[in-house]
Amino acid sequence: MGLVLWIIAAILVISGIVSLVRGQLLMGAALIVVGLLVGPGGVSIFT
């Protein structure tokens, strides 16, 4: 389960960075925050 959460978190953070580069600041920031919340390394909403 931890590996799946890492993969989802990585995808969300990368998507957020791509959104920031494209100029969508609010969406990019939201994706990065959600990615950090989902990731098991930081604050996880599932544990």
PDB file of N, CA, C and O in Angstrom:
ATOM      1  N   MET A   1       0.827  -1.197   0.000  1.00  0.00           N
ATOM      2  CA  MET A   1       0.000   0.000   0.000  1.00  0.00           C
ATOM      3  C   MET A   1       0.864   1.251   0.000  1.00  0.00           C
ATOM      4  O   MET A   1       0.526   2.250  -0.635  1.00  0.00           O
ATOM      5  N   GLY A   2       1.979   1.191   0.714  1.00  0.00           N
ATOM      6  CA  GLY A   2       2.866   2.348   0.772  1.00  0.00           C
ATOM      7  C   GLY A   2       3.437   2.711  -0.589  1.00  0.00           C
ATOM      8  O   GLY A   2       3.570   3.888  -0.923  1.00  0.00           O
ATOM      9  N   LEU A   3       3.778   1.687  -1.377  1.00  0.00           N
ATOM     10  CA  LEU A   3       4.323   1.945  -2.711  1.00  0.00           C
ATOM     11  C   LEU A   3       3.289   2.624  -3.605  1.00  0.00           C
ATOM     12  O   LEU A   3       3.622   3.532  -4.367  1.00  0.00           O
ATOM     13  N   VAL A   4       2.053   2.189  -3.511  1.00  0.00           N
ATOM     14  CA  VAL A   4       0.982   2.795  -4.314  1.00  0.00           C
ATOM     15  C   VAL A   4       0.805   4.262  -3.929  1.00  0.00           C
ATOM     16  O   VAL A   4       0.621   5.111  -4.801  1.00  0.00           O
ATOM     17  N   LEU A   5       0.860   4.566  -2.632  1.00  0.00           N
ATOM     18  CA  LEU A   5       0.728   5.952  -2.192  1.00  0.00           C
ATOM     19  C   LEU A   5       1.891   6.805  -2.682  1.00  0.00           C
ATOM     20  O   LEU A   5       1.690   7.958  -3.061  1.00  0.00           O
ATOM     21  N   TRP A   6       3.102   6.257  -2.680  1.00  0.00           N
ATOM     22  CA  TRP A   6       4.257   6.996  -3.197  1.00  0.00           C
ATOM     23  C   TRP A   6       4.076   7.313  -4.671  1.00  0.00           C
ATOM     24  O   TRP A   6       4.360   8.428  -5.108  1.00  0.00           O
ATOM     25  N   ILE A   7       3.606   6.339  -5.438  1.00  0.00           N
ATOM     26  CA  ILE A   7       3.421   6.543  -6.877  1.00  0.00           C
ATOM     27  C   ILE A   7       2.354   7.610  -7.128  1.00  0.00           C
ATOM     28  O   ILE A   7       2.553   8.497  -7.957  1.00  0.00           O
ATOM     29  N   ILE A   8       1.231   7.532  -6.423  1.00  0.00           N
ATOM     30  CA  ILE A   8       0.173   8.526  -6.582  1.00  0.00           C
ATOM     31  C   ILE A   8       0.668   9.907  -6.190  1.00  0.00           C
ATOM     32  O   ILE A   8       0.394  10.887  -6.883  1.00  0.00           O
ATOM     33  N   ALA A   9       1.395   9.993  -5.086  1.00  0.00           N
ATOM     34  CA  ALA A   9       1.920  11.278  -4.634  1.00  0.00           C
ATOM     35  C   ALA A   9       2.889  11.853  -5.654  1.00  0.00           C
ATOM     36  O   ALA A   9       2.851  13.051  -5.935  1.00  0.00           O
ATOM     37  N   ALA A  10       3.760  11.015  -6.214  1.00  0.00           N
ATOM     38  CA  ALA A  10       4.725  11.489  -7.200  1.00  0.00           C
ATOM     39  C   ALA A  10       4.017  12.009  -8.448  1.00  0.00           C
ATOM     40  O   ALA A  10       4.398  13.045  -8.992  1.00  0.00           O
ATOM     41  N   ILE A  11       3.001  11.301  -8.899  1.00  0.00           N
ATOM     42  CA  ILE A  11       2.250  11.739 -10.079  1.00  0.00           C
ATOM     43  C   ILE A  11       1.564  13.075  -9.813  1.00  0.00           C
ATOM     44  O   ILE A  11       1.569  13.956 -10.672  1.00  0.00           O
ATOM     45  N   LEU A  12       0.973  13.231  -8.628  1.00  0.00           N
ATOM     46  CA  LEU A  12       0.291  14.477  -8.300  1.00  0.00           C
ATOM     47  C   LEU A  12       1.266  15.651  -8.232  1.00  0.00           C
ATOM     48  O   LEU A  12       0.966  16.735  -8.732  1.00  0.00           O
ATOM     49  N   VAL A  13       2.418  15.444  -7.622  1.00  0.00           N
ATOM     50  CA  VAL A  13       3.393  16.528  -7.504  1.00  0.00           C
ATOM     51  C   VAL A  13       3.961  16.900  -8.872  1.00  0.00           C
ATOM     52  O   VAL A  13       4.125  18.083  -9.169  1.00  0.00           O
ATOM     53  N   ILE A  14       4.262  15.913  -9.701  1.00  0.00           N
ATOM     54  CA  ILE A  14       4.768  16.201 -11.043  1.00  0.00           C
ATOM     55  C   ILE A  14       3.712  16.928 -11.866  1.00  0.00           C
ATOM     56  O   ILE A  14       4.035  17.858 -12.604  1.00  0.00           O
ATOM     57  N   SER A  15       2.452  16.510 -11.745  1.00  0.00           N
ATOM     58  CA  SER A  15       1.370  17.205 -12.446  1.00  0.00           C
ATOM     59  C   SER A  15       1.247  18.644 -11.963  1.00  0.00           C
ATOM     60  O   SER A  15       0.996  19.552 -12.756  1.00  0.00           O
ATOM     61  N   GLY A  16       1.422  18.848 -10.670  1.00  0.00           N
ATOM     62  CA  GLY A  16       1.366  20.198 -10.116  1.00  0.00           C
ATOM     63  C   GLY A  16       2.480  21.077 -10.645  1.00  0.00           C
ATOM     64  O   GLY A  16       2.254  22.248 -10.949  1.00  0.00           O
ATOM     65  N   ILE A  17       3.687  20.526 -10.758  1.00  0.00           N
ATOM     66  CA  ILE A  17       4.810  21.297 -11.293  1.00  0.00           C
ATOM     67  C   ILE A  17       4.577  21.650 -12.753  1.00  0.00           C
ATOM     68  O   ILE A  17       4.871  22.767 -13.179  1.00  0.00           O
ATOM     69  N   VAL A  18       4.051  20.704 -13.521  1.00  0.00           N
ATOM     70  CA  VAL A  18       3.740  20.975 -14.928  1.00  0.00           C
ATOM     71  C   VAL A  18       2.681  22.066 -15.034  1.00  0.00           C
ATOM     72  O   VAL A  18       2.774  22.936 -15.900  1.00  0.00           O
ATOM     73  N   SER A  19       1.678  22.027 -14.165  1.00  0.00           N
ATOM     74  CA  SER A  19       0.639  23.061 -14.171  1.00  0.00           C
ATOM     75  C   SER A  19       1.224  24.428 -13.829  1.00  0.00           C
ATOM     76  O   SER A  19       0.839  25.436 -14.422  1.00  0.00           O
ATOM     77  N   LEU A  20       2.151  24.463 -12.876  1.00  0.00           N
ATOM     78  CA  LEU A  20       2.796  25.727 -12.524  1.00  0.00           C
ATOM     79  C   LEU A  20       3.573  26.288 -13.707  1.00  0.00           C
ATOM     80  O   LEU A  20       3.537  27.493 -13.959  1.00  0.00           O
ATOM     81  N   VAL A  21       4.269  25.430 -14.427  1.00  0.00           N
ATOM     82  CA  VAL A  21       5.048  25.873 -15.583  1.00  0.00           C
ATOM     83  C   VAL A  21       4.129  26.415 -16.672  1.00  0.00           C
ATOM     84  O   VAL A  21       4.482  27.368 -17.368  1.00  0.00           O
ATOM     85  N   ARG A  22       2.969  25.819 -16.820  1.00  0.00           N
ATOM     86  CA  ARG A  22       2.011  26.266 -17.836  1.00  0.00           C
ATOM     87  C   ARG A  22       1.275  27.538 -17.433  1.00  0.00           C
ATOM     88  O   ARG A  22       0.561  28.119 -18.250  1.00  0.00           O
ATOM     89  N   GLY A  23       1.436  27.976 -16.201  1.00  0.00           N
ATOM     90  CA  GLY A  23       0.812  29.219 -15.772  1.00  0.00           C
ATOM     91  C   GLY A  23      -0.444  29.050 -14.951  1.00  0.00           C
ATOM     92  O   GLY A  23      -1.076  30.043 -14.589  1.00  0.00           O
ATOM     93  N   GLN A  24      -0.825  27.833 -14.648  1.00  0.00           N
ATOM     94  CA  GLN A  24      -2.009  27.588 -13.828  1.00  0.00           C
ATOM     95  C   GLN A  24      -1.564  27.481 -12.374  1.00  0.00           C
ATOM     96  O   GLN A  24      -1.373  26.385 -11.848  1.00  0.00           O
ATOM     97  N   LEU A  25      -1.403  28.635 -11.736  1.00  0.00           N
ATOM     98  CA  LEU A  25      -0.812  28.669 -10.402  1.00  0.00           C
ATOM     99  C   LEU A  25      -1.686  27.997  -9.358  1.00  0.00           C
ATOM    100  O   LEU A  25      -1.184  27.218  -8.548  1.00  0.00           O
ATOM    101  N   LEU A  26      -2.976  28.279  -9.359  1.00  0.00           N
ATOM    102  CA  LEU A  26      -3.859  27.726  -8.333  1.00  0.00           C
ATOM    103  C   LEU A  26      -3.971  26.209  -8.446  1.00  0.00           C
ATOM    104  O   LEU A  26      -3.894  25.498  -7.444  1.00  0.00           O
ATOM    105  N   MET A  27      -4.152  25.720  -9.667  1.00  0.00           N
ATOM    106  CA  MET A  27      -4.278  24.280  -9.879  1.00  0.00           C
ATOM    107  C   MET A  27      -2.967  23.574  -9.559  1.00  0.00           C
ATOM    108  O   MET A  27      -2.979  22.503  -8.952  1.00  0.00           O
ATOM    109  N   GLY A  28      -1.851  24.147  -9.953  1.00  0.00           N
ATOM    110  CA  GLY A  28      -0.552  23.553  -9.676  1.00  0.00           C
ATOM    111  C   GLY A  28      -0.275  23.467  -8.188  1.00  0.00           C
ATOM    112  O   GLY A  28       0.192  22.442  -7.693  1.00  0.00           O
ATOM    113  N   ALA A  29      -0.564  24.545  -7.478  1.00  0.00           N
ATOM    114  CA  ALA A  29      -0.342  24.555  -6.027  1.00  0.00           C
ATOM    115  C   ALA A  29      -1.248  23.532  -5.344  1.00  0.00           C
ATOM    116  O   ALA A  29      -0.819  22.845  -4.417  1.00  0.00           O
ATOM    117  N   ALA A  30      -2.492  23.430  -5.794  1.00  0.00           N
ATOM    118  CA  ALA A  30      -3.427  22.479  -5.198  1.00  0.00           C
ATOM    119  C   ALA A  30      -2.950  21.038  -5.419  1.00  0.00           C
ATOM    120  O   ALA A  30      -3.021  20.215  -4.507  1.00  0.00           O
ATOM    121  N   LEU A  31      -2.470  20.739  -6.616  1.00  0.00           N
ATOM    122  CA  LEU A  31      -1.991  19.383  -6.898  1.00  0.00           C
ATOM    123  C   LEU A  31      -0.766  19.037  -6.053  1.00  0.00           C
ATOM    124  O   LEU A  31      -0.636  17.911  -5.573  1.00  0.00           O
ATOM    125  N   ILE A  32       0.124  20.002  -5.876  1.00  0.00           N
ATOM    126  CA  ILE A  32       1.315  19.750  -5.071  1.00  0.00           C
ATOM    127  C   ILE A  32       0.933  19.502  -3.612  1.00  0.00           C
ATOM    128  O   ILE A  32       1.466  18.594  -2.974  1.00  0.00           O
ATOM    129  N   VAL A  33       0.011  20.305  -3.085  1.00  0.00           N
ATOM    130  CA  VAL A  33      -0.415  20.129  -1.691  1.00  0.00           C
ATOM    131  C   VAL A  33      -1.097  18.778  -1.504  1.00  0.00           C
ATOM    132  O   VAL A  33      -0.827  18.078  -0.529  1.00  0.00           O
ATOM    133  N   VAL A  34      -1.975  18.410  -2.427  1.00  0.00           N
ATOM    134  CA  VAL A  34      -2.654  17.116  -2.329  1.00  0.00           C
ATOM    135  C   VAL A  34      -1.638  15.976  -2.438  1.00  0.00           C
ATOM    136  O   VAL A  34      -1.749  14.974  -1.732  1.00  0.00           O
ATOM    137  N   GLY A  35      -0.653  16.131  -3.321  1.00  0.00           N
ATOM    138  CA  GLY A  35       0.386  15.113  -3.451  1.00  0.00           C
ATOM    139  C   GLY A  35       1.176  14.943  -2.173  1.00  0.00           C
ATOM    140  O   GLY A  35       1.528  13.822  -1.806  1.00  0.00           O
ATOM    141  N   LEU A  36       1.459  16.038  -1.489  1.00  0.00           N
ATOM    142  CA  LEU A  36       2.191  15.948  -0.226  1.00  0.00           C
ATOM    143  C   LEU A  36       1.335  15.342   0.877  1.00  0.00           C
ATOM    144  O   LEU A  36       1.858  14.664   1.761  1.00  0.00           O
ATOM    145  N   LEU A  37       0.031  15.576   0.838  1.00  0.00           N
ATOM    146  CA  LEU A  37      -0.855  14.986   1.842  1.00  0.00           C
ATOM    147  C   LEU A  37      -1.034  13.489   1.641  1.00  0.00           C
ATOM    148  O   LEU A  37      -1.160  12.741   2.610  1.00  0.00           O
ATOM    149  N   VAL A  38      -1.045  13.050   0.392  1.00  0.00           N
ATOM    150  CA  VAL A  38      -1.261  11.635   0.095  1.00  0.00           C
ATOM    151  C   VAL A  38       0.002  10.824   0.350  1.00  0.00           C
ATOM    152  O   VAL A  38      -0.082   9.663   0.750  1.00  0.00           O
ATOM    153  N   GLY A  39       1.152  11.409   0.129  1.00  0.00           N
ATOM    154  CA  GLY A  39       2.421  10.679   0.234  1.00  0.00           C
ATOM    155  C   GLY A  39       2.666  10.147   1.635  1.00  0.00           C
ATOM    156  O   GLY A  39       2.451  10.860   2.614  1.00  0.00           O
ATOM    157  N   PRO A  40       3.113   8.905   1.743  1.00  0.00           N
ATOM    158  CA  PRO A  40       3.346   8.311   3.059  1.00  0.00           C
ATOM    159  C   PRO A  40       4.561   8.881   3.792  1.00  0.00           C
ATOM    160  O   PRO A  40       4.710   8.662   4.994  1.00  0.00           O
ATOM    161  N   GLY A  41       5.431   9.610   3.086  1.00  0.00           N
ATOM    162  CA  GLY A  41       6.613  10.156   3.718  1.00  0.00           C
ATOM    163  C   GLY A  41       6.314  11.362   4.595  1.00  0.00           C
ATOM    164  O   GLY A  41       6.997  11.597   5.592  1.00  0.00           O
ATOM    165  N   GLY A  42       5.289  12.129   4.223  1.00  0.00           N
ATOM    166  CA  GLY A  42       4.952  13.319   4.977  1.00  0.00           C
ATOM    167  C   GLY A  42       3.706  13.091   5.819  1.00  0.00           C
ATOM    168  O   GLY A  42       3.585  12.083   6.515  1.00  0.00           O
ATOM    169  N   VAL A  43       2.809  14.016   5.747  1.00  0.00           N
ATOM    170  CA  VAL A  43       1.547  13.890   6.456  1.00  0.00           C
ATOM    171  C   VAL A  43       0.588  13.130   5.545  1.00  0.00           C
ATOM    172  O   VAL A  43       0.209  13.628   4.485  1.00  0.00           O
ATOM    173  N   SER A  44       0.204  11.954   5.947  1.00  0.00           N
ATOM    174  CA  SER A  44      -0.671  11.144   5.113  1.00  0.00           C
ATOM    175  C   SER A  44      -2.097  11.183   5.651  1.00  0.00           C
ATOM    176  O   SER A  44      -2.328  11.005   6.847  1.00  0.00           O
ATOM    177  N   ILE A  45      -3.046  11.417   4.752  1.00  0.00           N
ATOM    178  CA  ILE A  45      -4.437  11.466   5.183  1.00  0.00           C
ATOM    179  C   ILE A  45      -5.007  10.060   5.383  1.00  0.00           C
ATOM    180  O   ILE A  45      -6.109   9.911   5.911  1.00  0.00           O
ATOM    181  N   PHE A  46      -4.264   9.026   4.965  1.00  0.00           N
ATOM    182  CA  PHE A  46      -4.760   7.663   5.074  1.00  0.00           C
ATOM    183  C   PHE A  46      -4.248   6.933   6.316  1.00  0.00           C
ATOM    184  O   PHE A  46      -4.665   5.806   6.580  1.00  0.00           O
ATOM    185  N   THR A  47      -3.350   7.558   7.082  1.00  0.00           N
ATOM    186  CA  THR A  47      -2.824   6.866   8.263  1.00  0.00           C
ATOM    187  C   THR A  47      -3.162   7.625   9.526  1.00  0.00           C
ATOM    188  O   THR A  47      -2.800   7.193  10.621  1.00  0.00           O
TER     189      THR A  47
END
